[in-house]
Amino acid sequence: MLTSLALVFLLGLAAAALCSRIGLPRIIGMLLTGILIGPYVLNWLDDSILSISSELRQMALIIILIKAGLSLNLSDLKKVGRPAVMMACVPASCEILAFFLLAPHILGINRIEAAVMGAVLGAVSPAVVVPRMVQLMEEKRGTGQGIPQMILAGASCDDIYVIVLFSTFVGMAQGGSANMMDFVNIPVSIVLGVALGAAVGLLLHLFLETAYRHGCYVRNSTKVILILGLSFLLMAVETWLKGIVSVSGLLAVMSMACVLKIKSPEKVTKRLSAKFGKLWIAAEAILFVLVGAAVDIRCAVQAGAAAVLMIALALVFRAVGVSLCMLGTGLNRKERLFCVIAYLPKATVQAAIGSVPLSMGLPCGQLVLSVAVLAILITAPLGAIGIDRTAGRLLVQESPSDIAE
C-alpha cells in the first residue's frame, strides 16, 4: 500500500503540475494518472488501496466540504435560497428525462433501463465543483450574487436526490416497484443532515469556548483533528441509521463547519480554513487519482459514437434545467452561462455507482458502465476547464469597498 500511495502522490502531483504549466486544470493530470496506473492499464496500484478507494475518496471529499463550510457566507446564500433548492433536483431531473426519452432510440434499451442510466449520469460531481466554488468564494468572485454559494449548496444536495432515484429505478428494473417512501426520504435526509451537523458544530464550539475560559488553549492543529474526527463520525451516523432514517452525512459535515464559522471569531475560522486548504493538497491527489483508477478505459472505447451523442443531448437538457433554476434571480446572461458550465462535470457518483447495474446482473449493466466512464472522461475535464477559464470573464469580483460594506 505504501508504494501505491507514493505513486498516487508523486505521479499525481507531477502530472497536475505539468497540466498547470501548460494551462490545463490540475484535475486532468490527476485523472489521467489514475487511469494510467489503475487496474485497467498498468495495474500498478495494490489491491489493498483499491479495496478502500471509496473510503479514501470520501475522506478527501470531507476535507474540502469542511473548508467549504468555513468559507460559506450564509447571508449571501439566503439571497439565492429558492434557486439553490431547485439546483438540487431540476437539472438532474431534466437529464434523466433526456435519457428516458432518447436513450431507447439512440442506444436500443427499454425505458426502465434508460431511467437507470439517466440516474447514474444525472449527478453533478462535488469533487470537481466544490473545490472550485470554494476558490471563487475566497476570491470574492460572483459572491455578491451568491453564485458559488448557490452552486455549492445545490451540488451538495444533488447527489442525495439522484442516488435515491437510482435505487428506485434499479428496483423497478429488477421487477420491483417504486417506493414512495424513498422520495419522502430526500427532504428528510437533507433536513436531518443539516440539523445534526449544526448541533454537533454548536457542541464543539461550546466545548472549545469552555476550555478557553478555563485557561486550556486548544491549538488550531488539535482543532483540525477534532473537526476531522467528528466529520468521520457524522459520515458513520449515515451508515448506522441506514434503513431506519435517512441522514445526509456530507451535508452534516458542511453544516457543522458553517456553525463553527458563525460562532467563532473570524481570525480563528480563517486559520482553520487555511489548515484545511493545506490538507487539501494531499487529499486532492488521493481523490482524483483514485477516481481515475476506477475508470475502465476499455468501456469508454466500447461505448461508441452513439453514447457520445446521448451524453451531449443529455447535457443540453441539463443546461435547460439549470436555466429554469435561474428564472427570477436577477442574474445576467454571463452569470447564468457560468452556472450552466459549472453544473457539467461528472466523476464522483458515476465512479461509485456506474458498475452497480452490471454487478446486479441487469442486461443494461455493461452499457451503463460504458456510458458512465465516457461521461467522466468527457465532462470532468470539460467542466473543470470551463469553470477555470470562464470564471474571470463571466463573474464579477467584489471590490474591497463592496466587501467592507
C-alpha positions as a Markdown table, in Angstrom:
| # | Residue | x | y | z |
|---|---|---|---|---|
| 1 | Met | 0.0 | 0.0 | 0.0 |
| 2 | Leu | 2.8 | 2.4 | 0.8 |
| 3 | Thr | 4.2 | 2.0 | -2.7 |
| 4 | Ser | 0.8 | 2.7 | -4.2 |
| 5 | Leu | 0.3 | 5.8 | -2.0 |
| 6 | Ala | 3.8 | 7.0 | -3.2 |
| 7 | Leu | 2.7 | 6.6 | -6.8 |
| 8 | Val | -0.6 | 8.4 | -6.1 |
| 9 | Phe | 1.1 | 11.4 | -4.5 |
| 10 | Leu | 4.3 | 11.7 | -6.6 |
| 11 | Leu | 2.9 | 10.9 | -10.1 |
| 12 | Gly | -0.4 | 12.6 | -9.4 |
| 13 | Leu | 1.1 | 15.9 | -8.2 |
| 14 | Ala | 3.7 | 15.8 | -11.0 |
| 15 | Ala | 1.0 | 15.4 | -13.7 |
| 16 | Ala | -1.0 | 18.1 | -12.0 |
| 17 | Ala | 1.9 | 20.5 | -12.1 |
| 18 | Leu | 2.6 | 19.7 | -15.8 |
| 19 | Cys | -1.1 | 20.4 | -16.7 |
| 20 | Ser | -1.0 | 23.6 | -14.7 |
| 21 | Arg | 2.2 | 24.7 | -16.6 |
| 22 | Ile | 0.5 | 24.2 | -20.0 |
| 23 | Gly | -2.7 | 25.9 | -18.9 |
| 24 | Leu | -4.9 | 22.9 | -18.2 |
| 25 | Pro | -6.7 | 22.2 | -14.8 |
| 26 | Arg | -4.7 | 20.1 | -12.4 |
| 27 | Ile | -7.6 | 17.6 | -12.2 |
| 28 | Ile | -6.9 | 16.4 | -15.7 |
| 29 | Gly | -3.4 | 15.3 | -14.9 |
| 30 | Met | -4.6 | 13.5 | -11.8 |
| 31 | Leu | -7.4 | 11.7 | -13.6 |
| 32 | Leu | -5.0 | 10.6 | -16.4 |
| 33 | Thr | -2.5 | 9.4 | -13.8 |
| 34 | Gly | -5.2 | 7.3 | -12.1 |
| 35 | Ile | -6.3 | 5.8 | -15.4 |
| 36 | Leu | -2.7 | 5.0 | -16.3 |
| 37 | Ile | -1.6 | 3.4 | -13.1 |
| 38 | Gly | -5.0 | 1.9 | -12.3 |
| 39 | Pro | -6.0 | -1.8 | -12.7 |
| 40 | Tyr | -7.2 | -1.4 | -16.3 |
| 41 | Val | -4.0 | -0.2 | -17.8 |
| 42 | Leu | -0.6 | -0.6 | -16.0 |
| 43 | Asn | -2.1 | -2.1 | -12.8 |
| 44 | Trp | 0.5 | -0.5 | -10.5 |
| 45 | Leu | -1.9 | 0.1 | -7.6 |
| 46 | Asp | -2.1 | -2.6 | -4.9 |
| 47 | Asp | -5.4 | -4.3 | -4.2 |
| 48 | Ser | -5.3 | -3.2 | -0.6 |
| 49 | Ile | -5.6 | 0.5 | -1.6 |
| 50 | Leu | -8.2 | -0.2 | -4.3 |
| 51 | Ser | -10.3 | -2.1 | -1.8 |
| 52 | Ile | -10.6 | 1.1 | 0.3 |
| 53 | Ser | -10.6 | 3.5 | -2.6 |
| 54 | Ser | -14.2 | 4.7 | -1.9 |
| 55 | Glu | -13.4 | 5.4 | 1.7 |
| 56 | Leu | -10.3 | 7.4 | 0.8 |
| 57 | Arg | -12.2 | 9.4 | -1.7 |
| 58 | Gln | -14.9 | 10.1 | 0.8 |
| 59 | Met | -12.3 | 11.3 | 3.3 |
| 60 | Ala | -10.8 | 13.7 | 0.7 |
| 61 | Leu | -14.3 | 15.0 | -0.1 |
| 62 | Ile | -14.9 | 15.6 | 3.6 |
| 63 | Ile | -11.8 | 17.8 | 3.8 |
| 64 | Ile | -12.9 | 20.1 | 1.0 |
| 65 | Leu | -16.5 | 20.2 | 2.4 |
| 66 | Ile | -15.2 | 21.4 | 5.8 |
| 67 | Lys | -13.2 | 24.1 | 4.0 |
| 68 | Ala | -16.3 | 25.0 | 2.1 |
| 69 | Gly | -18.4 | 25.3 | 5.3 |
| 70 | Leu | -15.7 | 27.5 | 6.9 |
| 71 | Ser | -15.8 | 29.8 | 3.8 |
| 72 | Leu | -19.5 | 29.9 | 3.2 |
| 73 | Asn | -21.3 | 33.1 | 4.0 |
| 74 | Leu | -24.9 | 32.2 | 4.9 |
| 75 | Ser | -26.2 | 35.7 | 4.5 |
| 76 | Asp | -25.2 | 35.5 | 0.8 |
| 77 | Leu | -26.7 | 32.1 | 0.5 |
| 78 | Lys | -30.1 | 33.4 | 1.8 |
| 79 | Lys | -30.3 | 35.7 | -1.2 |
| 80 | Val | -30.5 | 32.7 | -3.6 |
| 81 | Gly | -32.4 | 30.2 | -1.4 |
| 82 | Arg | -35.0 | 29.1 | -3.9 |
| 83 | Pro | -32.6 | 28.6 | -6.9 |
| 84 | Ala | -30.2 | 26.6 | -4.7 |
| 85 | Val | -33.0 | 24.2 | -3.7 |
| 86 | Met | -34.0 | 23.9 | -7.4 |
| 87 | Met | -30.4 | 23.2 | -8.4 |
| 88 | Ala | -30.5 | 20.2 | -6.2 |
| 89 | Cys | -33.1 | 18.4 | -8.3 |
| 90 | Val | -34.2 | 20.2 | -11.5 |
| 91 | Pro | -31.0 | 19.8 | -13.7 |
| 92 | Ala | -30.7 | 16.1 | -12.7 |
| 93 | Ser | -34.4 | 15.5 | -13.4 |
| 94 | Cys | -34.0 | 17.1 | -16.9 |
| 95 | Glu | -31.0 | 14.9 | -17.7 |
| 96 | Ile | -32.8 | 11.8 | -16.5 |
| 97 | Leu | -35.8 | 12.8 | -18.7 |
| 98 | Ala | -33.4 | 13.1 | -21.7 |
| 99 | Phe | -32.2 | 9.5 | -21.2 |
| 100 | Phe | -35.8 | 8.3 | -20.6 |
| 101 | Leu | -37.0 | 9.9 | -23.9 |
| 102 | Leu | -34.0 | 9.5 | -26.1 |
| 103 | Ala | -31.8 | 6.5 | -25.0 |
| 104 | Pro | -34.3 | 3.8 | -26.2 |
| 105 | His | -34.0 | 5.2 | -29.7 |
| 106 | Ile | -30.2 | 6.0 | -29.7 |
| 107 | Leu | -28.9 | 3.1 | -27.6 |
| 108 | Gly | -31.6 | 0.5 | -28.1 |
| 109 | Ile | -32.6 | -0.1 | -24.4 |
| 110 | Asn | -36.0 | -0.1 | -22.8 |
| 111 | Arg | -37.5 | 2.8 | -20.8 |
| 112 | Ile | -36.7 | 1.4 | -17.3 |
| 113 | Glu | -33.0 | 0.7 | -18.3 |
| 114 | Ala | -32.9 | 4.2 | -19.8 |
| 115 | Ala | -34.1 | 5.6 | -16.4 |
| 116 | Val | -31.4 | 3.6 | -14.6 |
| 117 | Met | -28.7 | 5.0 | -17.0 |
| 118 | Gly | -30.1 | 8.5 | -16.5 |
| 119 | Ala | -29.9 | 8.2 | -12.7 |
| 120 | Val | -26.3 | 7.1 | -12.9 |
| 121 | Leu | -25.4 | 10.0 | -15.2 |
| 122 | Gly | -27.6 | 12.6 | -13.6 |
| 123 | Ala | -25.5 | 13.7 | -10.7 |
| 124 | Val | -23.0 | 16.6 | -10.8 |
| 125 | Ser | -19.6 | 15.8 | -9.3 |
| 126 | Pro | -19.0 | 17.6 | -6.0 |
| 127 | Ala | -15.3 | 16.5 | -6.2 |
| 128 | Val | -14.9 | 18.8 | -9.3 |
| 129 | Val | -17.3 | 21.5 | -8.4 |
| 130 | Val | -16.9 | 22.1 | -4.7 |
| 131 | Pro | -13.1 | 23.0 | -4.7 |
| 132 | Arg | -13.7 | 25.5 | -7.5 |
| 133 | Met | -16.6 | 27.1 | -5.8 |
| 134 | Val | -14.6 | 27.4 | -2.5 |
| 135 | Gln | -11.8 | 29.1 | -4.5 |
| 136 | Leu | -14.3 | 31.5 | -6.1 |
| 137 | Met | -15.7 | 32.4 | -2.6 |
| 138 | Glu | -12.2 | 33.1 | -1.3 |
| 139 | Glu | -11.5 | 35.3 | -4.4 |
| 140 | Lys | -14.9 | 37.0 | -3.8 |
| 141 | Arg | -15.8 | 36.4 | -7.4 |
| 142 | Gly | -19.5 | 36.1 | -8.0 |
| 143 | Thr | -20.2 | 36.1 | -4.3 |
| 144 | Gly | -22.2 | 39.3 | -4.4 |
| 145 | Gln | -24.8 | 37.5 | -6.4 |
| 146 | Gly | -24.4 | 34.3 | -4.4 |
| 147 | Ile | -23.4 | 32.3 | -7.4 |
| 148 | Pro | -20.7 | 30.0 | -5.9 |
| 149 | Gln | -22.7 | 29.6 | -2.7 |
| 150 | Met | -25.8 | 28.6 | -4.7 |
| 151 | Ile | -23.8 | 26.1 | -6.9 |
| 152 | Leu | -22.1 | 24.7 | -3.8 |
| 153 | Ala | -25.3 | 24.1 | -1.9 |
| 154 | Gly | -27.1 | 22.6 | -5.0 |
| 155 | Ala | -24.2 | 20.2 | -5.8 |
| 156 | Ser | -24.1 | 19.0 | -2.2 |
| 157 | Cys | -27.8 | 18.0 | -2.2 |
| 158 | Asp | -27.9 | 16.9 | -5.9 |
| 159 | Asp | -26.2 | 13.6 | -5.1 |
| 160 | Ile | -28.8 | 12.6 | -2.5 |
| 161 | Tyr | -31.6 | 13.1 | -4.9 |
| 162 | Val | -30.0 | 11.2 | -7.7 |
| 163 | Ile | -28.9 | 8.2 | -5.6 |
| 164 | Val | -32.5 | 7.8 | -4.2 |
| 165 | Leu | -33.8 | 7.8 | -7.8 |
| 166 | Phe | -31.1 | 5.4 | -8.8 |
| 167 | Ser | -32.1 | 2.9 | -6.1 |
| 168 | Thr | -35.8 | 3.2 | -7.1 |
| 169 | Phe | -35.2 | 2.7 | -10.8 |
| 170 | Val | -32.8 | -0.3 | -10.1 |
| 171 | Gly | -35.5 | -1.9 | -8.0 |
| 172 | Met | -38.0 | -1.4 | -10.8 |
| 173 | Ala | -35.6 | -2.9 | -13.4 |
| 174 | Gln | -35.3 | -6.0 | -11.2 |
| 175 | Gly | -39.0 | -6.4 | -11.3 |
| 176 | Gly | -39.9 | -4.4 | -8.2 |
| 177 | Ser | -42.0 | -1.2 | -7.9 |
| 178 | Ala | -41.3 | 2.4 | -6.9 |
| 179 | Asn | -41.4 | 3.0 | -3.2 |
| 180 | Met | -42.9 | 6.4 | -2.4 |
| 181 | Met | -41.0 | 6.5 | 1.0 |
| 182 | Asp | -37.8 | 6.7 | -1.0 |
| 183 | Phe | -38.9 | 10.1 | -2.3 |
| 184 | Val | -40.1 | 11.2 | 1.1 |
| 185 | Asn | -36.6 | 10.4 | 2.4 |
| 186 | Ile | -35.0 | 13.1 | 0.2 |
| 187 | Pro | -36.1 | 16.2 | 2.1 |
| 188 | Val | -35.8 | 14.2 | 5.4 |
| 189 | Ser | -32.2 | 13.3 | 4.6 |
| 190 | Ile | -31.4 | 17.0 | 3.9 |
| 191 | Val | -33.1 | 18.5 | 6.9 |
| 192 | Leu | -31.7 | 15.9 | 9.4 |
| 193 | Gly | -28.2 | 16.2 | 7.9 |
| 194 | Val | -28.2 | 20.0 | 8.3 |
| 195 | Ala | -29.8 | 19.7 | 11.8 |
| 196 | Leu | -27.3 | 17.1 | 13.1 |
| 197 | Gly | -24.3 | 18.9 | 11.7 |
| 198 | Ala | -25.5 | 22.2 | 13.3 |
| 199 | Ala | -26.0 | 20.5 | 16.7 |
| 200 | Val | -22.5 | 18.9 | 16.6 |
| 201 | Gly | -21.0 | 22.2 | 15.5 |
| 202 | Leu | -22.6 | 24.1 | 18.3 |
| 203 | Leu | -21.5 | 21.5 | 20.9 |
| 204 | Leu | -17.9 | 21.6 | 19.6 |
| 205 | His | -18.0 | 25.4 | 19.8 |
| 206 | Leu | -19.2 | 25.3 | 23.4 |
| 207 | Phe | -16.5 | 22.8 | 24.3 |
| 208 | Leu | -13.8 | 25.0 | 22.8 |
| 209 | Glu | -15.2 | 28.1 | 24.5 |
| 210 | Thr | -15.4 | 26.4 | 27.9 |
| 211 | Ala | -11.8 | 25.1 | 27.5 |
| 212 | Tyr | -10.6 | 28.6 | 26.6 |
| 213 | Arg | -12.4 | 30.2 | 29.6 |
| 214 | His | -10.7 | 27.7 | 31.9 |
| 215 | Gly | -7.3 | 28.5 | 30.5 |
| 216 | Cys | -7.0 | 25.4 | 28.4 |
| 217 | Tyr | -5.9 | 26.6 | 25.0 |
| 218 | Val | -6.6 | 24.2 | 22.2 |
| 219 | Arg | -4.2 | 24.6 | 19.3 |
| 220 | Asn | -5.5 | 25.0 | 15.8 |
| 221 | Ser | -3.8 | 21.8 | 14.7 |
| 222 | Thr | -5.7 | 20.0 | 17.5 |
| 223 | Lys | -9.0 | 21.7 | 16.4 |
| 224 | Val | -8.4 | 20.3 | 12.9 |
| 225 | Ile | -8.1 | 16.8 | 14.3 |
| 226 | Leu | -11.2 | 17.2 | 16.4 |
| 227 | Ile | -13.2 | 18.5 | 13.4 |
| 228 | Leu | -12.0 | 15.7 | 11.2 |
| 229 | Gly | -12.8 | 13.1 | 13.9 |
| 230 | Leu | -16.4 | 14.5 | 14.3 |
| 231 | Ser | -16.8 | 14.6 | 10.5 |
| 232 | Phe | -15.9 | 11.0 | 10.1 |
| 233 | Leu | -18.3 | 10.2 | 12.9 |
| 234 | Leu | -21.1 | 12.2 | 11.1 |
| 235 | Met | -20.5 | 10.1 | 8.0 |
| 236 | Ala | -20.6 | 7.0 | 10.1 |
| 237 | Val | -24.0 | 8.0 | 11.5 |
| 238 | Glu | -25.4 | 8.0 | 8.0 |
| 239 | Thr | -24.4 | 4.3 | 7.7 |
| 240 | Trp | -25.6 | 3.4 | 11.2 |
| 241 | Leu | -29.1 | 4.8 | 10.5 |
| 242 | Lys | -29.4 | 3.4 | 7.0 |
| 243 | Gly | -32.7 | 1.5 | 6.8 |
| 244 | Ile | -34.1 | 3.4 | 9.8 |
| 245 | Val | -34.0 | 7.1 | 8.8 |
| 246 | Ser | -32.1 | 8.9 | 6.0 |
| 247 | Val | -29.4 | 11.4 | 7.1 |
| 248 | Ser | -27.0 | 13.1 | 4.7 |
| 249 | Gly | -23.5 | 12.8 | 6.2 |
| 250 | Leu | -21.9 | 15.2 | 3.7 |
| 251 | Leu | -24.5 | 18.0 | 4.5 |
| 252 | Ala | -24.0 | 17.3 | 8.2 |
| 253 | Val | -20.2 | 17.9 | 7.8 |
| 254 | Met | -20.7 | 21.2 | 5.9 |
| 255 | Ser | -23.4 | 22.3 | 8.3 |
| 256 | Met | -21.1 | 21.7 | 11.3 |
| 257 | Ala | -18.3 | 23.8 | 9.6 |
| 258 | Cys | -20.9 | 26.6 | 8.9 |
| 259 | Val | -21.9 | 26.7 | 12.6 |
| 260 | Leu | -18.3 | 26.9 | 13.6 |
| 261 | Lys | -17.8 | 29.8 | 11.2 |
| 262 | Ile | -20.8 | 31.7 | 12.6 |
| 263 | Lys | -19.9 | 31.2 | 16.2 |
| 264 | Ser | -16.1 | 31.5 | 16.1 |
| 265 | Pro | -14.0 | 34.7 | 15.7 |
| 266 | Glu | -13.2 | 35.4 | 12.1 |
| 267 | Lys | -9.4 | 35.1 | 12.6 |
| 268 | Val | -9.9 | 31.6 | 14.1 |
| 269 | Thr | -12.0 | 30.3 | 11.1 |
| 270 | Lys | -9.5 | 31.8 | 8.7 |
| 271 | Arg | -6.7 | 29.9 | 10.3 |
| 272 | Leu | -8.7 | 26.7 | 10.3 |
| 273 | Ser | -9.7 | 27.2 | 6.7 |
| 274 | Ala | -6.0 | 27.7 | 5.7 |
| 275 | Lys | -5.0 | 24.5 | 7.5 |
| 276 | Phe | -7.7 | 22.5 | 5.7 |
| 277 | Gly | -6.5 | 24.1 | 2.5 |
| 278 | Lys | -3.1 | 22.6 | 3.1 |
| 279 | Leu | -4.6 | 19.2 | 3.8 |
| 280 | Trp | -6.5 | 19.5 | 0.5 |
| 281 | Ile | -3.2 | 19.4 | -1.4 |
| 282 | Ala | -2.8 | 15.8 | -0.4 |
| 283 | Ala | -6.5 | 15.0 | -0.4 |
| 284 | Glu | -6.9 | 16.3 | -3.9 |
| 285 | Ala | -4.3 | 13.9 | -5.3 |
| 286 | Ile | -5.9 | 11.0 | -3.5 |
| 287 | Leu | -9.4 | 11.9 | -4.7 |
| 288 | Phe | -8.8 | 12.4 | -8.3 |
| 289 | Val | -6.1 | 9.8 | -8.9 |
| 290 | Leu | -8.4 | 7.2 | -7.3 |
| 291 | Val | -11.4 | 8.4 | -9.3 |
| 292 | Gly | -9.2 | 7.9 | -12.4 |
| 293 | Ala | -8.2 | 4.5 | -11.2 |
| 294 | Ala | -11.9 | 3.5 | -11.1 |
| 295 | Val | -12.3 | 4.3 | -14.8 |
| 296 | Asp | -12.2 | 1.4 | -17.2 |
| 297 | Ile | -10.9 | 2.9 | -20.4 |
| 298 | Arg | -11.9 | -0.2 | -22.3 |
| 299 | Cys | -15.6 | 0.5 | -21.5 |
| 300 | Ala | -15.3 | 4.0 | -23.0 |
| 301 | Val | -13.9 | 2.6 | -26.2 |
| 302 | Gln | -16.9 | 0.1 | -26.4 |
| 303 | Ala | -19.5 | 2.8 | -25.9 |
| 304 | Gly | -19.0 | 4.3 | -29.3 |
| 305 | Ala | -20.4 | 7.4 | -31.1 |
| 306 | Ala | -24.0 | 6.7 | -30.1 |
| 307 | Ala | -23.1 | 7.1 | -26.4 |
| 308 | Val | -21.2 | 10.4 | -27.1 |
| 309 | Leu | -24.3 | 11.7 | -28.9 |
| 310 | Met | -26.6 | 10.6 | -26.0 |
| 311 | Ile | -24.3 | 12.3 | -23.4 |
| 312 | Ala | -24.2 | 15.5 | -25.5 |
| 313 | Leu | -28.0 | 15.6 | -25.8 |
| 314 | Ala | -28.5 | 14.9 | -22.1 |
| 315 | Leu | -26.2 | 17.9 | -21.3 |
| 316 | Val | -28.4 | 20.1 | -23.4 |
| 317 | Phe | -31.4 | 19.0 | -21.3 |
| 318 | Arg | -29.3 | 19.6 | -18.2 |
| 319 | Ala | -28.4 | 23.1 | -19.4 |
| 320 | Val | -32.2 | 23.8 | -19.8 |
| 321 | Gly | -32.8 | 22.6 | -16.3 |
| 322 | Val | -30.1 | 25.0 | -14.9 |
| 323 | Ser | -31.6 | 27.8 | -16.9 |
| 324 | Leu | -35.0 | 27.1 | -15.4 |
| 325 | Cys | -33.5 | 27.4 | -11.9 |
| 326 | Met | -32.1 | 30.8 | -12.7 |
| 327 | Leu | -35.5 | 32.3 | -13.6 |
| 328 | Gly | -36.4 | 35.2 | -11.4 |
| 329 | Thr | -32.9 | 35.5 | -9.9 |
| 330 | Gly | -31.8 | 38.7 | -11.5 |
| 331 | Leu | -28.6 | 37.2 | -12.8 |
| 332 | Asn | -27.4 | 38.4 | -16.2 |
| 333 | Arg | -26.7 | 36.2 | -19.2 |
| 334 | Lys | -23.0 | 35.8 | -18.4 |
| 335 | Glu | -23.7 | 34.7 | -14.9 |
| 336 | Arg | -26.4 | 32.2 | -16.0 |
| 337 | Leu | -24.0 | 30.8 | -18.6 |
| 338 | Phe | -21.4 | 30.2 | -15.9 |
| 339 | Cys | -24.0 | 28.3 | -13.8 |
| 340 | Val | -24.7 | 26.0 | -16.8 |
| 341 | Ile | -20.9 | 25.4 | -17.2 |
| 342 | Ala | -20.3 | 24.8 | -13.5 |
| 343 | Tyr | -23.0 | 22.0 | -13.5 |
| 344 | Leu | -21.5 | 20.0 | -16.3 |
| 345 | Pro | -18.8 | 17.9 | -14.5 |
| 346 | Lys | -19.4 | 14.2 | -13.6 |
| 347 | Ala | -17.0 | 12.0 | -11.8 |
| 348 | Thr | -17.6 | 11.0 | -8.2 |
| 349 | Val | -21.0 | 9.5 | -8.3 |
| 350 | Gln | -20.5 | 7.9 | -11.7 |
| 351 | Ala | -17.3 | 6.2 | -10.5 |
| 352 | Ala | -19.1 | 5.0 | -7.4 |
| 353 | Ile | -22.3 | 3.6 | -8.8 |
| 354 | Gly | -21.6 | 3.1 | -12.6 |
| 355 | Ser | -20.8 | -0.5 | -12.1 |
| 356 | Val | -23.7 | -1.4 | -9.8 |
| 357 | Pro | -26.2 | -2.3 | -12.6 |
| 358 | Leu | -23.6 | -4.7 | -14.1 |
| 359 | Ser | -22.8 | -6.3 | -10.7 |
| 360 | Met | -26.6 | -6.8 | -10.1 |
| 361 | Gly | -26.9 | -8.6 | -13.4 |
| 362 | Leu | -29.1 | -6.1 | -15.3 |
| 363 | Pro | -29.0 | -6.6 | -19.1 |
| 364 | Cys | -28.0 | -2.9 | -19.5 |
| 365 | Gly | -25.2 | -3.1 | -16.9 |
| 366 | Gln | -22.3 | -3.1 | -19.3 |
| 367 | Leu | -23.7 | -0.3 | -21.4 |
| 368 | Val | -24.5 | 1.8 | -18.3 |
| 369 | Leu | -20.9 | 1.4 | -17.1 |
| 370 | Ser | -19.5 | 2.2 | -20.6 |
| 371 | Val | -21.6 | 5.4 | -20.8 |
| 372 | Ala | -20.7 | 6.4 | -17.2 |
| 373 | Val | -17.0 | 6.0 | -18.0 |
| 374 | Leu | -17.3 | 8.0 | -21.2 |
| 375 | Ala | -19.2 | 10.8 | -19.4 |
| 376 | Ile | -16.4 | 11.1 | -16.8 |
| 377 | Leu | -13.7 | 11.3 | -19.5 |
| 378 | Ile | -15.7 | 14.0 | -21.4 |
| 379 | Thr | -17.4 | 16.1 | -18.7 |
| 380 | Ala | -14.9 | 16.2 | -15.9 |
| 381 | Pro | -12.1 | 17.9 | -17.9 |
| 382 | Leu | -14.7 | 19.9 | -19.9 |
| 383 | Gly | -16.4 | 21.2 | -16.7 |
| 384 | Ala | -13.1 | 21.9 | -15.0 |
| 385 | Ile | -11.6 | 23.8 | -17.9 |
| 386 | Gly | -14.9 | 25.6 | -18.4 |
| 387 | Ile | -15.1 | 26.8 | -14.8 |
| 388 | Asp | -11.4 | 27.8 | -14.6 |
| 389 | Arg | -11.4 | 29.6 | -18.0 |
| 390 | Thr | -14.7 | 31.4 | -17.7 |
| 391 | Ala | -15.0 | 32.5 | -14.1 |
| 392 | Gly | -12.8 | 35.5 | -14.6 |
| 393 | Arg | -14.8 | 36.6 | -17.7 |
| 394 | Leu | -18.4 | 35.8 | -16.6 |
| 395 | Leu | -18.4 | 36.6 | -12.9 |
| 396 | Val | -17.9 | 40.0 | -11.2 |
| 397 | Gln | -15.3 | 40.2 | -8.5 |
| 398 | Glu | -16.3 | 42.2 | -5.4 |
| 399 | Ser | -14.1 | 45.3 | -4.8 |
| 400 | Pro | -12.6 | 45.9 | -1.3 |
| 401 | Ser | -15.2 | 48.6 | -0.7 |
| 402 | Asp | -18.1 | 46.2 | -1.5 |
| 403 | Ile | -16.6 | 43.6 | 0.9 |
| 404 | Ala | -16.2 | 46.2 | 3.6 |
| 405 | Glu | -19.8 | 47.2 | 3.3 |
